[in-house]
């Protein structure tokens, strides 16, 4: 039996998963069932492409629903009130300064499944995320990138 991995989520991230599961089970599943019923009503199923397509879509949907149910069952909420701001941890907002060009940028460190670079949420499993974990204000993070080692100074840590 495959062991399910426990993943940590913010309240917002877990709500997104639950909303998606609701959409799949209460909107898409009935819709596909209707498509199958309509295709079945058209007669000979052996030559019915609509029926085959609807059954295939149903199989994919059911796999996605099962996966989401498993993820949600193994999800754990992160209590951000317990986060220590003396070091960079998951859910920390970390302001860093590139030592080469003095550019500053703020990232929020999140679990892999909530990473979104457009929102400046980076995974603690990414090279920058790993490099920042455990760092204190004033410390320099040496981060291996495809272009070589970069040095980032931790300017501030907040929630």
Secondary structure, DSSP 8 states (H G I E B T S, - for coil): ------EEE-HHHHHHHHHHHHHIIIIIHHHHHHHHHHHHTTS-GGG-HHHHHHHHHHHHHHHHHHHHHHHHHTEEE--GGG--TTS--TT-EEEEEETTT--EEEEEEE-GGG-BGGGTEEETTSHHHHHHTT--TT-EEEEEETTEEEEEEEEEEE-
